[in-house]
């Protein structure tokens, strides 16, 4: 993946983060003024989306940093700490929102939220859909995965917005119908959104703790990756090929065997071709780290034959 592609995708993520933070502030202020528990909870959910996106972005930036090129595993610890801090904050926020909404239900609701709360939710839904479409447009050329935000996070956004819309709208509508029991729809929606926030924090924490190198699970068949490397001139065998997710991208670690009789420079050239080929063909791959080792030296390579073959290429293929 070129630096230009990464910068464009990074810019799209920053736009999403900034817009989500602006929406969170707007909904939080309106929710406080209007007395809507659902809108306050939705504001915190939107803020949690921004925090989750920021945690993913730090991984992507670390994956592209120059220091990480020399120490490919050096930033894993820092990334895990960032993800754990974000997840713990989300868990605490989810618990707090749940307790606040549940307390409102227990104490009782005397009046519905102001109409402005419903208007703010509608504006939020329209804006978030526009953000999603914008990020989708940027991500499609760069990755075979779902757009920058994961599918579960997308569903969580929809569920949160629907819950806030139904809760606040139903509570306001109950005022016109003279049904005070419908006032409880607003804090009930707050409870639902609190659960969504808690689940998001749990998922991030789980991924941060259990994250490790795993086989490639993208839409491209892992066998296709192996075949691509095996077909490269100079590669005798692919001993290992694994992938690490870093933010929205993937880093490949591959171990190849080459002719033990070739020079160090020739082995380096083979590794360079492997890296360039993988990154060009699979554009979601941001970097490739290659370990080159000699194949079985017992095989009759160049130096095992007569001097009349000395002018032949020392590469296997």
ChimeraX attribute file (.defattr): number of C-alpha atoms within 10 A of each C-alpha:
attribute: neighborCount
match mode: 1-to-1
recipient: residues
	/A:1	20
	/A:2	12
	/A:3	10
	/A:4	9
	/A:5	15
	/A:6	17
	/A:7	12
	/A:8	14
	/A:9	21
	/A:10	19
	/A:11	14
	/A:12	19
	/A:13	24
	/A:14	16
	/A:15	15
	/A:16	24
	/A:17	22
	/A:18	12
	/A:19	18
	/A:20	25
	/A:21	20
	/A:22	16
	/A:23	24
	/A:24	25
	/A:25	17
	/A:26	17
	/A:27	26
	/A:28	24
	/A:29	16
	/A:30	22
	/A:31	25
	/A:32	14
	/A:33	14
	/A:34	18
	/A:35	17
	/A:36	30
	/A:37	30
	/A:38	34
	/A:39	36
	/A:40	29
	/A:41	33
	/A:42	34
	/A:43	30
	/A:44	25
	/A:45	29
	/A:46	28
	/A:47	23
	/A:48	26
	/A:49	25
	/A:50	22
	/A:51	20
	/A:52	21
	/A:53	22
	/A:54	20
	/A:55	22
	/A:56	22
	/A:57	22
	/A:58	17
	/A:59	23
	/A:60	21
	/A:61	16
	/A:62	20
	/A:63	26
	/A:64	19
	/A:65	13
	/A:66	11
	/A:67	12
	/A:68	15
	/A:69	15
	/A:70	9
	/A:71	9
	/A:72	19
	/A:73	11
	/A:74	13
	/A:75	15
	/A:76	18
	/A:77	11
	/A:78	13
	/A:79	21
	/A:80	20
	/A:81	15
	/A:82	17
	/A:83	26
	/A:84	21
	/A:85	14
	/A:86	19
	/A:87	28
	/A:88	16
	/A:89	16
	/A:90	28
	/A:91	22
	/A:92	14
	/A:93	20
	/A:94	28
	/A:95	16
	/A:96	15
	/A:97	28
	/A:98	24
	/A:99	15
	/A:100	18
	/A:101	25
	/A:102	16
	/A:103	12
	/A:104	17
	/A:105	17
	/A:106	10
	/A:107	8
	/A:108	13
	/A:109	16
	/A:110	9
	/A:111	15
	/A:112	23
	/A:113	24
	/A:114	18
	/A:115	15
	/A:116	14
	/A:117	28
	/A:118	25
	/A:119	14
	/A:120	18
	/A:121	26
	/A:122	16
	/A:123	12
	/A:124	21
	/A:125	18
	/A:126	10
	/A:127	14
	/A:128	20
	/A:129	13
	/A:130	13
	/A:131	19
	/A:132	15
	/A:133	12
	/A:134	16
	/A:135	20
	/A:136	16
	/A:137	13
	/A:138	19
	/A:139	24
	/A:140	14
	/A:141	13
	/A:142	21
	/A:143	19
	/A:144	14
	/A:145	16
	/A:146	13
	/A:147	21
	/A:148	25
	/A:149	20
	/A:150	13
	/A:151	12
	/A:152	10
	/A:153	15
	/A:154	14
	/A:155	11
	/A:156	19
	/A:157	21
	/A:158	15
	/A:159	15
	/A:160	27
	/A:161	25
	/A:162	18
	/A:163	23
	/A:164	32
	/A:165	24
	/A:166	18
	/A:167	28
	/A:168	33
	/A:169	23
	/A:170	18
	/A:171	28
	/A:172	24
	/A:173	18
	/A:174	19
	/A:175	16
	/A:176	9
	/A:177	10
	/A:178	10
	/A:179	12
	/A:180	18
	/A:181	13
	/A:182	21
	/A:183	26
	/A:184	24
	/A:185	26
	/A:186	30
	/A:187	30
	/A:188	22
	/A:189	28
	/A:190	31
	/A:191	25
	/A:192	22
	/A:193	33
	/A:194	29
	/A:195	19
	/A:196	21
	/A:197	30
	/A:198	24
	/A:199	17
	/A:200	23
	/A:201	25
	/A:202	17
	/A:203	12
	/A:204	22
	/A:205	22
	/A:206	14
	/A:207	14
	/A:208	19
	/A:209	13
	/A:210	9
	/A:211	13
	/A:212	12
	/A:213	13
	/A:214	11
	/A:215	12
	/A:216	19
	/A:217	9
	/A:218	12
	/A:219	9
	/A:220	11
	/A:221	11
	/A:222	15
	/A:223	10
	/A:224	10
	/A:225	16
	/A:226	17
	/A:227	12
	/A:228	14
	/A:229	24
	/A:230	16
	/A:231	13
	/A:232	15
	/A:233	14
	/A:234	24
	/A:235	22
	/A:236	19
	/A:237	18
	/A:238	16
	/A:239	13
	/A:240	13
	/A:241	18
	/A:242	15
	/A:243	18
	/A:244	18
	/A:245	19
	/A:246	21
	/A:247	19
	/A:248	24
	/A:249	23
	/A:250	22
	/A:251	21
	/A:252	22
	/A:253	17
	/A:254	21
	/A:255	16
	/A:256	24
	/A:257	19
	/A:258	23
	/A:259	24
	/A:260	21
	/A:261	19
	/A:262	18
	/A:263	12
	/A:264	11
	/A:265	9
	/A:266	16
	/A:267	22
	/A:268	14
	/A:269	13
	/A:270	20
	/A:271	25
	/A:272	14
	/A:273	14
	/A:274	24
	/A:275	19
	/A:276	13
	/A:277	14
	/A:278	21
	/A:279	18
	/A:280	13
	/A:281	12
	/A:282	16
	/A:283	18
	/A:284	21
	/A:285	23
	/A:286	23
	/A:287	22
	/A:288	20
	/A:289	16
	/A:290	19
	/A:291	13
	/A:292	19
	/A:293	15
	/A:294	15
	/A:295	16
	/A:296	12
	/A:297	11
	/A:298	8
	/A:299	10
	/A:300	10
	/A:301	16
	/A:302	20
	/A:303	13
	/A:304	12
	/A:305	10
	/A:306	8
	/A:307	9
	/A:308	7
	/A:309	12
	/A:310	11
	/A:311	8
	/A:312	8
	/A:313	10
	/A:314	18
	/A:315	20
	/A:316	15
	/A:317	11
